[in-house]
Amino acid sequence: MKEPVVSDSTCLIGLERIGELNILPALFEPIMIPPEVEREFGSGFSWLQTENLTSNVLATALRLVVDSGEAEAIALASEKSCLLISDDYKRVRRQSVSELRLLEQSAFWCGRNKAA
């Protein structure tokens, strides 16, 4: 059984640019995105599910430190208690988890980690 995930747009865009977007449905199911990520990336893939947030409280707080797509993706992953796919490990982790202490979950990170 595949694991459910939420993705932000930068990871989807990056994988699409290198022709490797098909890796996501091979590894995960369902692959969910919040409305802001749909606006940034689109929804032209049958395996990509747009899910609304049940509450905007967390996303609103996160927008103070990350962009709207990342904020909604983090909030949706938190609501669904599933993995988050992001390409900005250090920024998301440092700002969203350490500073705000709002997210306590595992994450699969797409992209490379940069030195602190």
C-alpha positions as CSV (number, residue, x, y, z in Angstrom):
1,M,0.0,0.0,0.0
2,K,1.3,3.4,-1.0
3,E,1.6,6.2,1.5
4,P,-0.5,9.5,1.2
5,V,1.4,12.7,0.8
6,V,0.9,16.5,0.4
7,S,3.1,18.4,-2.1
8,D,4.1,22.0,-2.5
9,S,4.3,23.5,-5.9
10,T,8.1,24.0,-6.2
11,C,8.7,20.3,-5.9
12,L,6.1,19.5,-8.6
13,I,7.5,22.2,-10.9
14,G,11.1,20.9,-10.4
15,L,10.2,17.3,-11.1
16,E,8.2,18.4,-14.1
17,R,11.1,20.4,-15.5
18,I,13.4,17.4,-15.4
19,G,10.8,15.0,-16.7
20,E,10.5,13.0,-13.5
21,L,7.0,14.0,-12.3
22,N,5.9,10.3,-12.8
23,I,8.0,9.3,-9.8
24,L,5.4,10.6,-7.4
25,P,2.4,8.4,-8.3
26,A,4.8,5.5,-8.5
27,L,5.7,6.0,-4.8
28,F,2.7,7.7,-3.2
29,E,-1.1,7.6,-3.2
30,P,-3.0,9.8,-2.9
31,I,-1.0,12.9,-3.8
32,M,-2.8,15.9,-2.4
33,I,-2.3,19.6,-3.0
34,P,-4.1,22.5,-1.4
35,P,-5.9,25.2,-3.5
36,E,-2.9,27.6,-3.6
37,V,-0.6,24.9,-4.9
38,E,-3.2,24.1,-7.6
39,R,-3.2,27.8,-8.6
40,E,0.6,27.8,-8.7
41,F,1.1,24.5,-10.5
42,G,-2.2,23.5,-12.0
43,S,-4.2,20.2,-11.8
44,G,-3.8,18.6,-15.1
45,F,-2.8,15.1,-13.7
46,S,-5.4,12.5,-12.8
47,W,-3.4,11.4,-9.8
48,L,-3.2,14.9,-8.3
49,Q,-6.0,15.6,-5.8
50,T,-6.9,19.1,-4.7
51,E,-8.0,19.2,-1.0
52,N,-9.4,22.1,0.8
53,L,-8.2,22.9,4.3
54,T,-10.7,22.3,7.1
55,S,-9.2,25.3,9.0
56,N,-7.2,28.3,7.8
57,V,-5.7,29.0,11.2
58,L,-2.4,27.2,10.7
59,A,-2.0,28.3,7.1
60,T,-2.5,31.9,8.1
61,A,0.1,31.7,10.8
62,L,2.6,30.0,8.5
63,R,2.2,32.7,5.9
64,L,4.1,35.0,8.2
65,V,7.3,32.9,7.4
66,V,6.7,31.0,4.2
67,D,4.8,31.7,0.9
68,S,1.1,30.9,0.6
69,G,1.6,27.6,-1.3
70,E,4.0,26.3,1.2
71,A,1.8,27.4,4.1
72,E,-1.2,25.6,2.8
73,A,0.8,22.5,2.0
74,I,2.2,22.4,5.5
75,A,-1.2,23.0,7.0
76,L,-2.8,20.3,4.8
77,A,-0.1,17.8,5.6
78,S,-0.7,18.5,9.3
79,E,-4.5,18.1,9.0
80,K,-4.1,14.9,7.1
81,S,-1.3,13.6,9.4
82,C,0.7,12.6,6.3
83,L,4.0,13.2,4.7
84,L,4.9,16.6,3.2
85,I,6.9,16.8,-0.1
86,S,8.9,20.0,-0.3
87,D,12.1,21.1,-1.9
88,D,13.2,23.5,0.8
89,Y,14.0,21.2,3.8
90,K,16.0,23.7,5.9
91,R,13.7,26.7,5.4
92,V,10.4,24.8,6.0
93,R,11.8,22.9,8.9
94,R,13.6,25.9,10.6
95,Q,10.8,28.4,10.1
96,S,7.7,26.2,10.3
97,V,8.8,23.7,12.9
98,S,11.4,25.3,15.1
99,E,10.1,28.9,15.2
100,L,6.4,28.2,15.2
101,R,6.5,24.7,16.7
102,L,3.4,23.8,14.8
103,L,4.3,20.7,12.8
104,E,5.5,17.4,14.3
105,Q,5.5,14.8,11.5
106,S,7.8,12.9,9.2
107,A,8.6,14.4,5.8
108,F,9.9,13.3,2.5
109,W,12.0,16.0,0.9
110,C,12.4,16.5,-2.8
111,G,15.5,18.4,-3.8
112,R,18.9,18.9,-2.3
113,N,19.7,19.9,1.2
114,K,22.0,22.9,1.5
115,A,24.4,23.5,4.3
116,A,23.1,25.6,7.2
